Amino acid sequence: MINKVTDSVIYVGANDHDIDLFEGQYVVPNGMAYNSYVIKDDSNAVMDTIDRRKTDEWLANVEEALEGEAPDYLIVQHMEPDHSASIRAFREKYPQAVIVGNKKTFKMIGQFFPGMDMGKTQEVKDGDTLSLGKHELTFVFAPMVHWPEVMMTYDATDRILFSADGFGKFGALDADEDWACEARRYYIGIVGKYGAQVQNVLRKAAELDIQVICPLHGPVLDSDLAYYIGLYDTWSAYRPEDAGVCICYTSVYGNTKQAVEILEQELKAQGVETVVVNDLARCDMAEAVEDAFRYDRLVLATTTYNSDIFPFMREFIDHLKERNFQNRTVGFIENGSWAPTALKIMKGAFEGAKDITIAENNVTVMSAVSDDSRAQIKALAAEMAGSRQASENATADAEEADREENEEKLAAAGSKGFVCTICGYVYEGETLPDDFVCPLCKQGAEMFKPVE
């Protein structure tokens, strides 16, 4: 399958509908797309290879796109095997092509393909350029988004950012599905731990005139880029995306489930419009993690189990901690018949988390829901329903702290500039153009103030 992105940039990737688990853990009912691109110019470049499951199809696509010409370069942006597994096959078919990568890239090629004849190579550094003729490529390093060797490539001619795994999603390209849902699950599951690194890349990208984003998974993005970049800014800054309460629970005999159902009813009665409930023993765990990061409030409900918490809840909390879960309000429901300890253990798991507000009105169920525990559930619902404004205030305080930090850094460097009063983005320069638009939050010049 080949498709034109522009007159000289051609998609040569492949859909995989046979895969059931991506990276051995993420359910992909609509398959996966492994993306690769050819840039045709005086010198022809291939942007990444694809998974070995589709090597033959990919090589045929590359050959078709090149129309009898040979590739001069293979640019390797990411060494994860779903993008690098076909390097050996490429080298065998095109021995004269130059493999372009960074120092870490070539170390990993040696690890994945021991004994392979590397042939011609070109090592690049952050900010280096490569001219193909009309196309001028600039390499933008993106370490830990989400491997250390990752780099993106900016084509100044067609104003394309080849974004590696950034802005990718689950699902084959012929799947009819909402972008945000599967992109969110993909981002939080795979990249979520590296929010600070993604923020760094967004700052680099803000300095580029990007009209098209070509990721290694999912569709090419060529319109409404502010929407996609805005979501990435929200996700990587660990800000809640939507107002709502996510409830995640485990239940052995149905009593904890009953407590959750009562809480759901009480929350809706208190005016909470969005309440999402996940049974951790039966749902897609990655979907539950996605929900926890999407909404501004979270309630965890589980039983005491072997003086600990139920295994699915332990796994779920580990997923949150691994991905730096923060900036949320969290409440708890525990159940125990003789010595309940789940509440203490769950609260303790969040002690080191950043900007987590623990609910005061948590719930203890002794075996089955009673009048006493019903009253506790009602109090928790009232607190969670009223915590939205507190969450917004905390987010505003955090953003103000970020703005002040950016101003202090700029002042310490002796630079002049302007800071966005909405998101804290700093524009360095003597004057701010009247038509300037913040690359992060898309506000106009009127929302900037001089750095004092």
C-alpha positions as a printed NumPy array, in Angstrom:
array([[  0.   ,   0.   ,   0.   ],
       [  1.504,   3.328,  -1.078],
       [ -0.079,   6.764,  -0.798],
       [  1.158,  10.236,  -1.56 ],
       [  1.609,  12.53 ,   1.427],
       [  2.911,  15.302,  -0.837],
       [  4.163,  15.268,  -4.425],
       [  7.542,  13.984,  -3.229],
       [  6.763,  12.204,   0.056],
       [  5.144,   8.786,  -0.228],
       [  3.704,   6.511,   2.458],
       [  5.062,   2.955,   2.117],
       [  3.944,   1.318,   5.384],
       [  1.634,  -1.608,   6.044],
       [ -1.398,  -2.611,   8.102],
       [ -1.242,  -5.61 ,  10.412],
       [ -4.609,  -7.194,  11.262],
       [ -3.12 , -10.449,  12.528],
       [ -1.519,  -9.024,  15.665],
       [ -3.527,  -9.461,  18.879],
       [ -1.222,  -7.852,  21.465],
       [  1.026,  -4.887,  20.713],
       [  4.283,  -4.983,  22.674],
       [  3.005,  -8.218,  24.167],
       [  0.42 ,  -6.5  ,  26.39 ],
       [ -1.844,  -3.956,  24.659],
       [ -5.013,  -5.341,  23.09 ],
       [ -5.374,  -4.05 ,  19.516],
       [ -8.748,  -5.214,  18.151],
       [ -8.287,  -3.068,  15.065],
       [ -4.7  ,  -4.105,  14.402],
       [ -1.688,  -1.831,  13.966],
       [ -0.162,   0.315,  11.279],
       [  3.604,   0.264,  10.801],
       [  4.493,   3.461,   8.986],
       [  7.415,   4.222,   6.711],
       [  7.926,   6.959,   4.165],
       [  9.978,   7.623,   1.03 ],
       [ 11.22 ,  11.108,   0.156],
       [ 11.959,  11.407,  -3.564],
       [ 14.551,  14.009,  -4.543],
       [ 17.97 ,  14.232,  -6.148],
       [ 18.853,  11.769,  -3.405],
       [ 16.1  ,   9.425,  -2.246],
       [ 15.581,   8.737,   1.452],
       [ 13.564,   6.049,   3.238],
       [ 12.267,   7.016,   6.671],
       [ 12.493,   3.936,   8.935],
       [ 11.739,   0.294,   8.205],
       [  8.837,  -1.706,   9.671],
       [  8.034,  -4.809,  11.709],
       [  9.362,  -8.114,  10.364],
       [  5.799,  -9.388,  10.075],
       [  5.435,  -7.102,   7.049],
       [  9.004,  -6.922,   5.658],
       [  8.197,  -8.325,   2.212],
       [  5.188,  -6.05 ,   1.741],
       [  7.236,  -3.05 ,   2.849],
       [ 10.122,  -3.773,   0.478],
       [  7.638,  -4.078,  -2.394],
       [  6.087,  -0.743,  -1.426],
       [  9.496,   0.959,  -1.306],
       [ 10.369,  -0.438,  -4.734],
       [  7.064,   0.734,  -6.185],
       [  7.436,   4.227,  -4.713],
       [ 10.974,   4.604,  -6.06 ],
       [  9.852,   3.605,  -9.585],
       [ 13.066,   1.811, -10.471],
       [ 15.401,   4.192,  -8.666],
       [ 17.532,   3.155,  -5.703],
       [ 17.384,   4.691,  -2.234],
       [ 20.403,   6.732,  -1.236],
       [ 19.621,   6.883,   2.487],
       [ 17.823,   4.901,   5.162],
       [ 17.112,   7.218,   8.085],
       [ 16.603,   5.291,  11.33 ],
       [ 14.693,   7.385,  13.858],
       [ 13.759,   4.64 ,  16.331],
       [ 15.261,   1.202,  16.977],
       [ 12.271,  -0.528,  18.53 ],
       [ 11.784,  -3.697,  16.449],
       [  8.386,  -2.708,  15.072],
       [ 10.307,  -0.007,  13.194],
       [ 13.808,  -1.455,  12.797],
       [ 13.33 ,  -5.198,  12.249],
       [ 13.664,  -4.882,   8.472],
       [ 17.042,  -3.107,   8.481],
       [ 18.948,  -6.265,   7.581],
       [ 16.584,  -7.016,   4.679],
       [ 16.964,  -3.423,   3.469],
       [ 20.751,  -3.614,   3.667],
       [ 20.798,  -6.858,   1.7  ],
       [ 18.601,  -5.428,  -1.052],
       [ 20.226,  -1.974,  -1.165],
       [ 23.888,  -2.432,  -0.151],
       [ 24.931,   0.983,  -1.493],
       [ 22.489,   3.007,   0.604],
       [ 23.79 ,   5.026,   3.55 ],
       [ 22.225,   4.223,   6.924],
       [ 21.714,   7.461,   8.885],
       [ 21.395,   7.439,  12.664],
       [ 22.916,   8.74 ,  15.858],
       [ 25.523,   7.184,  18.117],
       [ 22.962,   5.286,  20.172],
       [ 21.206,   4.128,  16.984],
       [ 24.302,   2.367,  15.687],
       [ 25.011,   0.753,  19.045],
       [ 21.504,  -0.736,  19.028],
       [ 21.803,  -1.875,  15.405],
       [ 24.855,  -3.856,  16.478],
       [ 22.859,  -5.377,  19.331],
       [ 19.817,  -6.31 ,  17.25 ],
       [ 21.807,  -7.479,  14.221],
       [ 25.071,  -8.968,  15.5  ],
       [ 27.537,  -9.623,  12.704],
       [ 25.598,  -7.642,  10.085],
       [ 27.729,  -5.796,   7.566],
       [ 26.838,  -2.183,   8.345],
       [ 28.058,  -0.917,   4.991],
       [ 27.93 ,   2.85 ,   4.548],
       [ 26.768,   4.825,   7.587],
       [ 26.408,   8.46 ,   8.59 ],
       [ 26.25 ,   9.457,  12.242],
       [ 24.314,  12.647,  13.01 ],
       [ 23.977,  14.866,  16.058],
       [ 21.059,  16.926,  17.347],
       [ 20.393,  19.793,  14.951],
       [ 22.462,  18.357,  12.086],
       [ 21.054,  18.685,   8.583],
       [ 20.998,  16.493,   5.495],
       [ 20.265,  17.859,   2.03 ],
       [ 18.532,  15.588,  -0.44 ],
       [ 18.394,  18.292,  -3.103],
       [ 15.228,  20.331,  -2.674],
       [ 14.508,  18.742,   0.696],
       [ 16.522,  19.945,   3.683],
       [ 16.209,  17.602,   6.647],
       [ 16.995,  18.609,  10.234],
       [ 17.396,  15.985,  12.952],
       [ 15.64 ,  16.753,  16.221],
       [ 16.729,  14.467,  19.036],
       [ 13.923,  13.23 ,  21.3  ],
       [ 15.646,  11.055,  23.918],
       [ 13.321,   8.917,  26.047],
       [ 10.311,   9.545,  23.843],
       [ 10.325,   6.77 ,  24.503],
       [ 13.754,   5.141,  23.932],
       [ 17.091,   6.932,  24.401],
       [ 18.089,   6.877,  20.721],
       [ 14.875,   8.392,  19.356],
       [ 15.139,  11.308,  16.98 ],
       [ 12.601,  13.085,  14.838],
       [ 13.228,  14.625,  11.429],
       [ 11.955,  17.949,  10.133],
       [ 11.615,  18.487,   6.388],
       [ 11.738,  22.25 ,   5.842],
       [ 10.607,  21.948,   2.225],
       [  7.241,  20.302,   2.787],
       [  7.148,  21.465,   6.445],
       [  6.726,  17.888,   7.669],
       [  7.706,  16.59 ,  11.085],
       [  8.529,  12.885,  10.926],
       [  7.693,  12.319,  14.584],
       [  8.849,   8.741,  15.291],
       [  6.428,   7.24 ,  17.86 ],
       [  5.141,  10.688,  18.785],
       [  1.517,  11.348,  17.767],
       [  1.012,   7.66 ,  17.048],
       [ -1.991,   5.506,  17.916],
       [ -3.207,   1.938,  18.031],
       [ -5.206,   0.637,  15.084],
       [ -4.592,  -0.074,  11.404],
       [ -5.087,   2.773,   8.954],
       [ -8.257,   1.229,   7.531],
       [ -9.924,   1.163,  10.968],
       [-12.808,   3.595,  11.394],
       [-12.266,   4.889,  14.927],
       [-11.791,   8.069,  16.909],
       [ -8.161,   9.261,  16.902],
       [ -8.056,  10.585,  20.444],
       [ -9.259,   7.441,  22.206],
       [ -6.646,   5.086,  20.788],
       [ -3.942,   7.767,  20.69 ],
       [ -4.561,   8.477,  24.381],
       [ -4.352,   4.793,  25.32 ],
       [ -1.209,   4.46 ,  23.197],
       [  0.446,   7.571,  24.661],
       [ -0.333,   6.86 ,  28.324],
       [  0.595,   3.196,  28.055],
       [  3.816,   3.563,  26.111],
       [  5.068,   7.126,  26.549],
       [  3.238,   8.24 ,  29.702],
       [  6.233,   7.908,  32.005],
       [  8.202,  10.439,  29.979],
       [  6.075,  13.57 ,  30.23 ],
       [  9.035,  15.875,  30.924],
       [ 10.855,  14.595,  27.843],
       [  7.742,  15.069,  25.689],
       [  7.434,  18.635,  26.98 ],
       [ 11.038,  19.262,  25.89 ],
       [ 10.27 ,  17.995,  22.392],
       [  7.129,  20.132,  22.188],
       [  9.266,  23.186,  22.956],
       [ 11.617,  22.239,  20.126],
       [  8.691,  21.629,  17.783],
       [  7.24 ,  25.032,  18.664],
       [ 10.173,  26.636,  16.871],
       [  9.374,  24.818,  13.604],
       [  6.764,  25.646,  10.98 ],
       [  4.952,  22.299,  10.963],
       [  2.104,  21.715,   8.54 ],
       [  2.107,  17.898,   8.501],
       [  2.997,  15.278,  11.11 ],
       [  4.056,  11.83 ,   9.88 ],
       [  4.154,   9.383,  12.815],
       [  5.342,   5.777,  12.816],
       [  1.877,   4.535,  13.846],
       [ -1.535,   5.864,  12.916],
       [ -2.647,   8.339,  10.265],
       [ -0.714,  11.206,   8.775],
       [ -1.947,  14.398,  10.467],
       [ -2.317,  17.264,   8.023],
       [ -5.064,  19.443,   9.485],
       [ -6.084,  20.89 ,  12.863],
       [ -2.6  ,  20.277,  14.26 ],
       [ -3.361,  22.559,  17.216],
       [ -5.821,  19.916,  18.433],
       [ -3.278,  17.081,  18.375],
       [ -0.435,  19.156,  19.795],
       [ -2.759,  20.51 ,  22.479],
       [ -3.663,  17.   ,  23.599],
       [ -0.004,  16.023,  23.746],
       [  0.706,  19.098,  25.831],
       [ -2.113,  18.17 ,  28.236],
       [ -1.09 ,  14.532,  28.497],
       [  2.624,  15.189,  28.93 ],
       [  2.006,  17.897,  31.554],
       [ -0.157,  15.384,  33.49 ],
       [ -3.097,  17.76 ,  33.475],
       [ -6.584,  16.24 ,  33.597],
       [ -8.148,  16.275,  30.168],
       [-11.789,  16.19 ,  31.267],
       [-13.882,  16.721,  34.385],
       [-15.19 ,  13.457,  35.73 ],
       [-14.78 ,  10.671,  38.257],
       [-13.11 ,   7.416,  37.287],
       [-13.938,   4.51 ,  39.629],
       [-11.779,   1.393,  39.443],
       [-12.599,  -1.581,  41.624],
       [-12.144,  -5.268,  42.356],
       [-14.812,  -7.344,  44.058],
       [-14.791, -10.981,  45.178],
       [-18.371, -11.693,  46.249],
       [-20.121,  -8.562,  44.993],
       [-20.193,  -6.453,  48.161],
       [-17.436,  -4.053,  47.052],
       [-19.15 ,  -3.833,  43.658],
       [-22.374,  -2.861,  45.431],
       [-20.535,  -0.078,  47.264],
       [-19.223,   1.187,  43.928],
       [-22.697,   1.14 ,  42.386],
       [-24.046,   3.167,  45.301],
       [-21.179,   5.652,  44.925],
       [-21.899,   5.985,  41.198],
       [-25.549,   6.774,  41.929],
       [-24.647,   9.281,  44.643],
       [-22.122,  11.062,  42.411],
       [-24.698,  11.49 ,  39.665],
       [-27.232,  12.696,  42.223],
       [-24.637,  15.257,  43.348],
       [-24.406,  16.592,  39.775],
       [-21.293,  14.805,  38.489],
       [-22.051,  14.37 ,  34.793],
       [-19.28 ,  11.933,  33.904],
       [-18.706,   8.82 ,  36.009],
       [-16.683,   5.984,  34.439],
       [-16.531,   2.594,  36.181],
       [-13.945,  -0.144,  35.52 ],
       [-13.944,  -3.685,  36.945],
       [-10.189,  -4.321,  37.   ],
       [-10.596,  -8.096,  36.895],
       [-12.539,  -7.96 ,  33.621],
       [-11.735,  -4.76 ,  31.747],
       [ -8.781,  -3.91 ,  29.522],
       [ -6.275,  -2.694,  32.11 ],
       [ -4.814,  -0.186,  29.643],
       [ -8.276,   1.327,  29.14 ],
       [ -8.665,   1.737,  32.897],
       [ -5.257,   3.413,  33.142],
       [ -6.278,   5.708,  30.286],
       [ -9.456,   6.69 ,  32.149],
       [ -7.54 ,   7.407,  35.349],
       [ -5.308,   9.857,  33.484],
       [ -8.137,  11.366,  31.463],
       [-10.328,  12.491,  34.37 ],
       [ -9.539,  14.761,  37.293],
       [-10.856,  12.49 ,  40.069],
       [-10.238,   8.833,  40.851],
       [-11.81 ,   6.432,  43.345],
       [-10.213,   3.041,  44.059],
       [-12.264,   0.297,  45.715],
       [-10.917,  -3.103,  46.711],
       [-10.904,  -5.822,  49.324],
       [ -8.24 ,  -6.631,  51.842],
       [ -6.543,  -9.75 ,  50.486],
       [ -3.856, -11.705,  52.36 ],
       [ -3.225,  -8.611,  54.497],
       [ -2.641,  -6.642,  51.285],
       [ -4.896,  -5.571,  48.409],
       [ -6.445,  -7.63 ,  45.644],
       [ -3.862,  -8.463,  42.924],
       [ -5.627,  -6.625,  40.078],
       [ -5.737,  -3.453,  42.18 ],
       [ -2.064,  -3.826,  43.038],
       [ -1.254,  -4.148,  39.342],
       [ -3.401,  -1.137,  38.477],
       [ -1.754,   1.11 ,  41.077],
       [  1.664,  -0.028,  39.86 ],
       [  0.69 ,   1.074,  36.332],
       [ -0.291,   4.512,  37.65 ],
       [  2.893,   4.95 ,  39.664],
       [  5.093,   3.799,  36.782],
       [  3.556,   6.516,  34.597],
       [  3.969,   9.303,  37.19 ],
       [  0.281,   9.64 ,  38.042],
       [ -0.2  ,  13.087,  39.572],
       [ -2.347,  16.216,  39.852],
       [ -5.561,  14.385,  40.736],
       [ -7.956,  13.921,  43.669],
       [ -8.098,  10.31 ,  44.863],
       [-10.628,   8.623,  47.165],
       [-10.813,   5.064,  48.484],
       [-13.251,   2.339,  49.443],
       [-11.936,  -0.683,  51.351],
       [-13.657,  -3.907,  52.327],
       [-12.577,  -6.356,  55.006],
       [-14.292,  -8.831,  57.286],
       [-11.969,  -8.82 ,  60.297],
       [ -8.852,  -6.663,  59.799],
       [ -9.263,  -4.289,  56.824],
       [ -5.908,  -2.904,  55.651],
       [ -6.66 ,  -2.001,  52.021],
       [ -7.255,   1.692,  52.731],
       [ -3.908,   2.121,  54.475],
       [ -2.059,   0.27 ,  51.711],
       [ -3.728,   2.169,  48.87 ],
       [ -3.138,   5.552,  50.512],
       [  0.479,   4.62 ,  51.159],
       [  1.011,   3.82 ,  47.493],
       [  0.393,   7.486,  46.607],
       [  2.557,   9.057,  49.32 ],
       [  5.36 ,   9.889,  46.901],
       [  3.099,  11.057,  44.06 ],
       [  3.14 ,  14.705,  43.016],
       [  0.136,  16.956,  43.654],
       [ -2.218,  14.176,  44.746],
       [ -5.088,  15.237,  46.991],
       [ -6.331,  12.366,  49.149],
       [-10.034,  12.477,  50.001],
       [-10.903,  12.929,  53.652],
       [-14.153,  10.93 ,  53.559],
       [-12.944,   7.474,  52.63 ],
       [-15.068,   4.372,  53.115],
       [-14.648,   1.174,  55.116],
       [-17.074,  -1.65 ,  54.387],
       [-17.097,  -4.474,  56.911],
       [-18.098,  -7.523,  54.844],
       [-21.288,  -6.017,  53.357],
       [-22.697,  -2.538,  52.869],
       [-24.411,  -1.277,  56.034],
       [-26.193,   1.913,  57.023],
       [-22.877,   3.199,  58.386],
       [-20.93 ,   2.509,  55.212],
       [-23.77 ,   3.949,  53.086],
       [-23.376,   7.199,  55.007],
       [-19.627,   7.11 ,  54.385],
       [-20.206,   6.546,  50.663],
       [-22.564,   9.508,  50.54 ],
       [-19.965,  11.698,  52.257],
       [-17.265,  10.565,  49.799],
       [-19.586,  11.334,  46.872],
       [-20.264,  14.829,  48.215],
       [-16.545,  15.474,  48.65 ],
       [-15.641,  14.192,  45.184],
       [-18.476,  16.187,  43.618],
       [-17.18 ,  19.341,  45.275],
       [-13.516,  18.791,  44.519],
       [-13.633,  19.983,  40.901],
       [-12.995,  23.618,  41.78 ],
       [-10.196,  22.631,  44.137],
       [ -8.589,  20.652,  41.312],
       [ -8.85 ,  23.622,  38.957],
       [ -7.275,  25.883,  41.579],
       [ -4.408,  23.435,  42.099],
       [ -3.815,  23.247,  38.347],
       [ -3.81 ,  27.042,  38.102],
       [ -1.299,  27.251,  40.962],
       [  0.977,  24.723,  39.234],
       [  0.801,  26.614,  35.931],
       [  1.588,  29.885,  37.698],
       [  4.627,  28.242,  39.321],
       [  5.79 ,  27.044,  35.876],
       [  5.426,  30.565,  34.463],
       [  7.427,  32.058,  37.313],
       [ 10.15 ,  29.443,  36.885],
       [ 10.417,  30.173,  33.145],
       [ 10.656,  33.909,  33.819],
       [ 13.372,  33.394,  36.422],
       [ 15.442,  31.241,  34.078],
       [ 15.173,  33.798,  31.288],
       [ 16.095,  36.66 ,  33.601],
       [ 19.055,  34.725,  35.012],
       [ 20.344,  34.181,  31.481],
       [ 20.163,  37.917,  30.82 ],
       [ 17.77 ,  37.399,  27.925],
       [ 14.796,  39.499,  26.924],
       [ 11.512,  37.927,  26.059],
       [  7.804,  37.498,  26.628],
       [  5.951,  34.857,  28.604],
       [  2.505,  33.439,  27.851],
       [  0.249,  34.138,  30.827],
       [ -1.829,  31.059,  29.98 ],
       [  0.671,  28.206,  29.641],
       [  4.059,  29.731,  30.5  ],
       [  5.679,  29.373,  27.061],
       [  8.559,  31.835,  26.719],
       [  9.292,  33.731,  23.505],
       [ 12.855,  35.036,  23.451],
       [ 13.484,  38.297,  21.629],
       [ 13.403,  42.077,  21.84 ],
       [  9.899,  42.389,  20.408],
       [  6.911,  40.068,  20.093],
       [  5.248,  40.027,  16.644],
       [  1.673,  41.301,  16.726],
       [  0.425,  38.173,  14.977],
       [  2.363,  35.743,  17.161],
       [  0.399,  32.677,  18.306],
       [  1.574,  30.596,  21.253],
       [  2.651,  27.211,  19.846],
       [  1.488,  25.38 ,  22.964],
       [ -1.88 ,  26.847,  23.977],
       [ -2.629,  28.745,  20.716],
       [ -3.333,  32.088,  22.435],
       [ -2.505,  35.33 ,  20.669],
       [  0.11 ,  37.983,  21.409],
       [ -2.274,  39.821,  23.732],
       [ -1.861,  37.001,  26.274],
       [  1.909,  37.546,  26.565],
       [  3.684,  39.87 ,  28.997],
       [  7.304,  41.031,  29.03 ],
       [  9.68 ,  39.128,  31.264],
       [ 10.745,  41.502,  33.998]])
